[in-house]
Structure formats: C-alpha cells, structure tokens
Amino acid sequence: MRYEKRRRRKRPSQKKSPGVMNIVLIIVGVSLFAFTIAMIQVFKEYGAVPDTLVTCVFAALGGECGIMGWIKTSKERRREREWEVEDRQETKQEAQEQPRNDM
C-alpha cells in the first residue's frame, strides 16, 4: 500500500521531542521504582508493608498504562481507516483518469 508516503519526514536539523505518552511512561517507571525502594525500607524497619497501599499503587499505575494503550490503539485504528479511505479515493481517481481503449 501507500503508507510510506504518508509518514512525516523529519529534516536532519530537527530534533524530535518526546511524546506525552513517553513522558508519562517514564514518570510511571520512576514512580514505581521509587515506591518499591520505599516499601523495601518500610519492610526493613517495621517487618511488614501496607498491603492495601501496595495494591492501590500498582492498580493505579497499571490502570494508567492500560488506558494509554487503549488510547494508542484507538489512534492507530482511526489513522488506518483514514488511510484506507484515501487509498480508495486515489484508486477511484486513477481509474477515472485512465482512458479506455475499447477498440
């Protein structure tokens, strides 16, 4: 298909900025790492960790990642549909432009 021509070509001098989802994933990873270190320290000091807090933190961060995945797949599906419509229109135009030789 003709997906190659639709991709944005960046100029060599342009630097690509990180996307919002990439920033959120970095924040989630750093937060999870810091939370895990903190829970290890709590366990060393008290001999136990707050199970409800651990469950809630993992559920919230996992939910955030799940929602971001849903958003990403929704965007991809919409983009694919747009490309299909464009391909159909281009094919129809090409068919109309070609002269018919009925002889």
C-alpha positions as CSV (number, residue, x, y, z in Angstrom):
1,M,0.0,0.0,0.0
2,R,1.0,3.6,0.0
3,Y,1.8,4.1,3.7
4,E,5.3,5.1,3.1
5,K,4.5,8.5,1.6
6,R,2.2,9.4,4.5
7,R,4.9,9.2,7.1
8,R,6.4,12.5,8.1
9,R,9.9,13.1,7.0
10,K,11.9,15.0,9.5
11,R,14.6,17.3,8.5
12,P,18.1,16.5,9.6
13,S,18.3,19.6,11.7
14,Q,15.0,19.0,13.5
15,K,15.1,17.1,16.8
16,K,12.1,15.1,17.6
17,S,10.6,15.9,21.0
18,P,9.4,13.1,23.2
19,G,5.7,12.4,23.1
20,V,3.4,12.9,26.0
21,M,2.9,9.1,26.4
22,N,6.6,8.5,26.5
23,I,6.9,11.1,29.3
24,V,4.0,9.6,31.2
25,L,5.7,6.1,30.9
26,I,8.9,7.5,32.2
27,I,7.1,9.1,35.2
28,V,5.3,5.8,35.9
29,G,8.5,3.8,35.8
30,V,10.4,6.2,38.0
31,S,7.4,6.4,40.4
32,L,7.2,2.6,40.6
33,F,10.9,2.3,41.2
34,A,10.8,4.9,44.0
35,F,7.7,3.3,45.5
36,T,9.4,-0.1,45.5
37,I,12.5,1.3,47.2
38,A,10.4,3.0,49.8
39,M,8.4,-0.2,50.5
40,I,11.7,-2.2,50.9
41,Q,12.8,0.4,53.5
42,V,9.4,0.2,55.3
43,F,9.7,-3.6,55.4
44,K,13.2,-3.4,56.8
45,E,12.1,-1.0,59.5
46,Y,8.7,-2.5,60.5
47,G,8.8,-6.1,59.2
48,A,5.7,-5.6,57.1
49,V,4.3,-3.4,54.3
50,P,0.9,-1.8,53.9
51,D,-0.7,-4.3,51.5
52,T,-3.7,-2.0,50.7
53,L,-1.3,0.8,49.7
54,V,0.8,-1.5,47.5
55,T,-2.3,-2.9,45.8
56,C,-3.7,0.6,45.1
57,V,-0.5,2.0,43.7
58,F,0.0,-1.0,41.4
59,A,-3.7,-0.8,40.3
60,A,-3.4,2.9,39.6
61,L,-0.2,2.7,37.7
62,G,-1.4,-0.4,35.8
63,G,-4.7,1.3,35.0
64,E,-2.8,4.3,33.7
65,C,-0.7,2.2,31.4
66,G,-3.8,0.3,30.2
67,I,-5.7,3.5,29.4
68,M,-2.6,4.8,27.5
69,G,-2.5,1.5,25.5
70,W,-6.2,1.9,24.7
71,I,-5.7,5.5,23.5
72,K,-2.8,4.4,21.3
73,T,-4.7,1.6,19.6
74,S,-7.7,3.8,19.1
75,K,-5.5,6.4,17.4
76,E,-3.9,3.7,15.2
77,R,-7.2,2.3,14.1
78,R,-8.5,5.7,13.2
79,R,-5.4,6.5,11.2
80,E,-5.7,3.2,9.4
81,R,-9.3,3.9,8.5
82,E,-8.3,7.4,7.1
83,W,-5.6,5.8,5.0
84,E,-8.0,3.2,3.6
85,V,-10.4,5.9,2.6
86,E,-7.6,7.9,1.0
87,D,-6.4,4.8,-0.9
88,R,-10.0,4.1,-2.2
89,Q,-10.3,7.7,-3.4
90,E,-6.9,7.6,-5.1
91,T,-7.8,4.3,-6.8
92,K,-11.1,5.6,-7.9
93,Q,-9.4,8.8,-9.3
94,E,-6.7,6.7,-11.1
95,A,-9.4,4.5,-12.7
96,Q,-11.3,7.5,-13.9
97,E,-8.2,9.2,-15.3
98,Q,-7.1,6.2,-17.4
99,P,-8.5,6.4,-20.9
100,R,-10.4,3.4,-22.1
101,N,-9.4,1.7,-25.2
102,D,-12.5,-0.2,-26.4
103,M,-11.2,-0.8,-29.9
